[in-house]
């Protein structure tokens, strides 16, 4: 990776920290020692954010680092709400400065405003982050029913569990993966589909965090495809780790699923971020598949359904969006994806998009609860 690409996010982080420090410490006119304490606290929290990206190397085990990483990522989540709260206060301060330009630019009024707003915004941001931590820690089952005349009568009532976006790694441990596995197995699905973004980081360091996936149970099998995060780092290592767990990878291919003499097809492709041997190939995935039969297609990103128009796919299973993960980010998702969550039609193909069971970065979700959708397929 280019050094410039590393410096850009660091520069953004530093710039934002300066903004926070000014709004929380300088603008209210606190004494010098309060300003110093706030600066030290922000610097310490920022160092924990960098720890989440293995900035300190492998000197410590993931278990040793996890409490510090969790706090750093929670701080990153709280920064969203600090930003949303402090920017309007900053704009109000500018307005006072302009309106009262003949009277010392309203220095006293601006100081009073910021002395009330700074602690209030901080309290709201911390409260929102705390609520988000609770919400993210409690994934739930959501039920969906989907009907199709192409579904064989013998497979009416087939139940499919869709697992997406576990993001095990520096923040999410094997304990969380195990809870997700237990949640799925308790539903006794006929088929389990994992729609990418199982992990973050290097397989040599974090493969143990997804070991419980080997315990997933379904009569028709457990299948998985890659997400964009599998493409960012150590793709080869993660593919080997998935194989070792017994996951059947849908690497631009299809498989027939048979029950009671009837057959449906399950196909899947790599994520859009893949290239070379990891590039998605819809034609290869659907080669030899009868478009008149019932076909489920697994692709991490909902927008991958745009390539399926007219190809006879009856249902795409996806994740990626996290439902926005933290309000109000869900309103930005449509800038990249055609759907945010739930069942929708994209370019003529029904697409079920899961909000995901885990979370990327902070283990925080605000008004975007984690889920494992269980789809019941009906003929009709």
Residue pairs with C-beta under 8 A, 6 or more apart in sequence:
13 46
13 49
16 79
16 83
17 42
17 43
17 46
19 86
20 42
20 79
20 82
20 86
21 35
21 38
21 39
21 42
23 86
23 89
23 90
23 114
23 118
24 38
24 86
24 118
24 122
25 34
25 35
25 38
25 39
26 35
27 90
27 93
27 110
27 111
27 114
27 118
28 111
28 114
28 115
28 118
29 111
29 114
29 115
30 38
45 71
45 72
45 75
46 72
46 75
47 72
48 68
48 69
48 71
48 72
48 73
48 75
49 72
49 73
49 75
49 76
50 56
50 72
51 65
51 68
51 69
51 72
51 170
52 69
52 72
52 73
52 170
52 171
52 361
53 170
54 170
54 201
54 202
54 205
56 65
58 205
62 169
62 170
62 173
62 205
62 206
62 209
63 173
65 170
66 170
66 171
66 173
69 170
69 171
70 171
70 363
73 171
73 361
73 362
73 363
73 364
74 129
74 133
74 362
74 363
74 364
76 361
76 362
77 129
77 132
77 326
77 361
77 362
77 364
78 125
78 126
78 128
78 129
79 125
80 326
80 329
81 121
81 124
81 125
81 128
81 129
82 121
82 122
82 125
84 328
85 117
85 120
85 121
85 124
85 125
86 117
86 118
86 121
89 113
89 114
89 117
89 118
89 121
92 113
93 110
93 113
93 114
96 105
96 106
96 109
96 110
96 113
97 105
97 106
97 110
99 106
100 106
100 109
128 366
129 362
129 364
131 366
132 326
132 362
132 364
132 365
132 366
133 363
133 364
135 364
135 365
135 366
135 367
135 368
135 369
135 370
136 359
136 362
136 363
136 364
136 365
136 370
137 363
138 369
138 370
139 179
139 180
139 183
139 357
139 358
139 369
139 370
139 371
139 372
140 183
140 369
140 370
140 371
140 372
141 183
141 187
141 371
141 372
141 373
141 374
142 371
142 372
142 373
142 374
143 373
143 374
143 376
144 342
144 343
144 352
144 373
144 374
144 375
144 376
145 375
145 376
145 378
146 315
146 343
146 350
146 352
146 375
146 376
146 377
146 378
147 377
147 378
147 379
147 380
148 294
148 314
148 315
148 377
148 378
148 379
148 380
149 379
149 380
150 292
150 293
150 294
150 314
151 158
151 264
151 294
151 314
151 377
151 378
151 379
152 262
152 263
152 264
152 294
152 379
153 262
153 379
154 259
154 260
154 261
154 262
155 259
155 260
155 262
155 264
155 294
155 377
155 379
156 377
156 378
156 379
157 376
157 377
157 378
158 190
158 191
158 259
158 264
158 376
158 377
159 187
159 188
159 189
159 190
159 191
159 374
159 375
159 376
159 377
160 189
160 190
160 191
160 192
160 193
160 296
160 317
160 374
160 375
160 377
161 184
161 187
161 189
161 191
161 192
161 193
161 218
161 372
161 373
161 374
161 375
162 193
162 195
162 317
162 319
162 352
162 354
162 372
162 373
162 374
162 375
163 180
163 184
163 192
163 193
163 194
163 195
163 216
163 354
163 357
163 372
164 194
164 195
164 196
164 197
164 227
164 300
164 318
164 319
164 320
164 354
164 356
164 357
165 195
165 196
165 197
165 227
165 319
165 320
165 322
165 354
165 356
165 357
165 358
165 359
165 360
166 172
166 176
166 177
166 180
166 197
166 198
166 199
166 210
166 356
166 357
166 358
167 197
167 198
167 199
167 200
167 229
167 356
167 358
167 359
167 360
168 174
168 176
168 177
168 198
168 199
168 200
168 206
168 209
168 210
168 358
169 199
169 200
169 201
169 206
169 209
170 200
170 201
170 206
171 200
171 359
171 361
171 362
171 363
172 209
172 358
172 359
172 363
173 209
174 208
174 209
174 210
174 211
174 212
176 358
177 209
177 210
177 211
177 212
177 213
178 212
178 215
180 212
180 357
180 358
180 372
181 212
181 213
181 215
181 216
183 357
183 372
184 192
184 216
184 372
185 215
185 216
185 217
187 372
187 374
189 218
189 374
190 218
190 219
190 220
190 259
191 218
191 219
191 220
191 221
191 223
191 257
191 266
192 216
192 217
192 218
192 221
192 222
192 223
193 223
193 224
193 266
193 296
193 298
193 317
194 213
194 222
194 223
194 224
194 225
194 247
195 224
195 225
195 227
195 298
195 299
195 300
195 317
195 318
195 319
195 320
195 354
196 224
196 225
196 226
196 227
196 228
196 229
196 230
196 271
196 300
196 319
196 320
197 227
197 228
197 229
197 230
197 300
197 319
197 320
197 356
197 358
197 360
198 210
198 213
198 224
198 227
198 230
198 238
198 242
199 206
199 207
199 209
199 210
199 229
199 230
199 238
200 206
200 229
200 233
200 360
201 233
201 234
202 233
202 234
202 237
203 234
203 237
203 238
203 240
203 241
204 234
204 237
207 237
207 238
207 241
210 241
210 245
211 245
213 222
213 245
213 247
214 245
214 246
216 222
219 259
220 257
220 259
221 248
221 257
222 246
222 247
222 248
223 247
223 248
223 249
223 250
223 255
223 266
223 268
223 298
224 242
224 247
224 248
224 249
224 250
225 249
225 250
225 251
225 268
225 269
225 270
225 271
225 298
225 299
225 300
226 235
226 238
226 239
226 249
226 270
226 271
226 274
226 278
226 300
227 271
227 300
227 319
227 320
228 271
228 272
228 273
228 300
228 301
228 320
229 360
230 238
230 239
230 271
231 270
231 271
231 273
231 274
231 278
232 273
235 274
235 278
239 249
239 251
242 249
243 249
248 255
250 266
250 267
250 268
250 269
250 285
250 298
251 268
251 270
252 268
252 269
252 270
252 280
252 281
252 284
252 285
253 267
253 268
253 284
253 285
254 265
254 266
254 267
254 268
254 285
254 286
254 287
254 288
254 289
254 295
255 265
255 266
255 267
256 263
256 264
256 265
256 266
257 263
257 264
257 265
257 266
263 293
264 293
264 294
264 295
264 296
265 289
265 290
265 293
265 294
265 295
265 296
266 295
266 296
266 298
267 285
267 286
267 289
267 295
267 296
267 297
267 298
267 313
268 285
268 297
268 298
268 299
269 280
269 281
269 282
269 285
269 297
269 298
269 299
269 304
270 278
270 279
270 280
270 281
271 280
271 299
271 300
271 301
272 280
272 300
272 301
272 303
272 304
274 280
280 299
280 304
282 304
282 307
282 308
282 311
285 297
286 295
286 297
286 311
286 312
286 313
289 295
289 312
290 312
291 311
291 312
292 312
293 312
294 314
294 377
295 312
295 313
295 314
295 315
296 313
296 314
296 315
296 316
296 317
297 305
297 308
297 313
297 315
297 316
297 317
297 349
298 316
298 317
298 318
299 305
299 316
299 317
299 318
300 318
300 319
300 320
301 318
301 320
301 337
302 316
302 318
302 320
302 321
302 337
302 338
302 339
302 344
302 346
302 351
302 353
303 336
303 337
303 338
303 346
304 316
304 318
305 313
305 316
305 318
305 338
305 346
305 347
305 349
305 351
306 338
306 346
306 347
308 316
308 347
308 348
308 349
309 347
309 348
309 349
310 348
313 349
314 349
314 350
315 349
315 350
315 351
315 352
315 375
315 377
316 346
316 349
316 350
316 351
316 352
317 351
317 352
317 354
317 375
318 351
318 352
318 353
318 354
319 353
319 354
319 355
319 356
320 337
320 353
320 356
321 330
321 333
321 337
321 339
321 340
321 341
321 353
321 355
321 356
322 355
322 356
322 359
322 360
322 365
322 368
323 330
323 333
323 340
323 341
323 355
323 356
323 365
323 368
323 369
324 330
324 331
324 332
324 333
324 340
324 368
325 359
325 360
325 364
325 365
325 366
325 368
326 362
326 364
326 365
326 366
326 367
326 368
327 366
327 367
327 368
330 340
330 367
330 368
333 340
334 340
337 353
338 344
338 346
338 347
338 351
339 346
339 351
339 353
340 353
341 353
341 354
341 355
341 368
342 352
342 353
343 350
343 351
343 352
344 350
344 351
344 353
345 351
352 373
352 375
354 371
354 372
354 373
355 368
355 369
355 370
355 371
356 370
356 371
357 370
357 371
357 372
358 370
359 365
359 370
